[in-house]
């Protein structure tokens, strides 16, 4: 069954109030790997609010990571921990080169990065900084791959440019079939996660994935993607968070009566 994927980044109300644009970025792609099987590739990045070129860094990091993952998948090459480390080091090097050419401190290109490469029977997750990745457990519930590293009221995290050796990078390889994945920036943490129990807010994802499963054409996915942007910029969401908000949802499940 094919992957159905939507993803949006929406500027936060606090950024709008100060005239600052959206510092989040999102990239996703589905490519054909071994035996013409679909491989889902998706990344989210949150540029640091204190960094002048945060938005540019986030766009660079997500685009470069998805491109690198796609090159491996299309070549039928394995993707594991060592490969992910090498990809992140290349991103660091790229941001470092830009900072030197522009004669701008590299701290001005601070951004997080989190994402996944999901194959038919294997998944690779990676993360530097806050935000979270949620996966289905095969039994109708959703689990966090890692708990966000910052606290509920803490505004500090780590960034790609903090360490050229990627000392803060987390990588997890799972040899199982994972049918649904969500990735989001820290602007949605308070809506999507339950901090007291360190668990996922199940209704948040159950409702969203139920709608996405019914998208049995690319056209319907496009409409849902537009609706996702409207949802992220709705009064209900903005009343809970004033930060930029990014969310990717991907499923290869259908629903009764759908041919997705």
Secondary structure, 3 states (H helix, E strand, C coil): CCCEEEEEEECCHHHHHHCCCCCEEEEEEEEECHHHCEEEEEEEEEECCCCCCHHHHHHHHHHHHHHHHHHHHHCCCCCCHHHHHHHHHHHHHHHHHHHHHHCCCHHHHCECEEEEEECCCCEEEEEECCCEEEEECCCCCEEECCCCCCCCCCCCCCCHHHCCCCCCCEEEEECCCCCEEEEECHHHHHHHEECCCCEECHHHHHHHHHHHHCCCCHHHHHHHHHHHHHHHCCHHHHCCCCCCEEEEEEECCCCCCCCC
